């Protein structure tokens, strides 16, 4: 967890939902049950991919291999029942996760 060592906070998807709710994001805007399907790492990868990062850029940012990024993206798409990066970006934007 390099990000934690660098001083970044790490939240579970459920806790992130509570924090967002506290700052005025309505529960309808973020479906906790959908976020709960994702691991913390999948959520990190999903956000970077949705922001337009390439697999290589995500791998470099998170200190993982490109193959691991591909595996996480596949898992995210499967768990959220999406079929492309474009759908993933739209899904994340609608929920203000970018």
Number of C-alpha atoms within 10 A of each C-alpha: 9 9 11 9 8 8 8 10 8 12 11 14 19 15 13 15 21 16 13 17 15 10 9 8 15 14 13 9 14 20 13 16 10 13 20 15 15 19 15 15 12 19 20 15 24 26 19 19 22 21 15 13 15 14 19 14 15 23 18 13 13 16 11 12 14 16 12 14 24 16 12 20 21 16 17 22 16 11 13 15 12 14 12 11 16 13 15 22 19 13 16 18 14 12 15 12 16 15
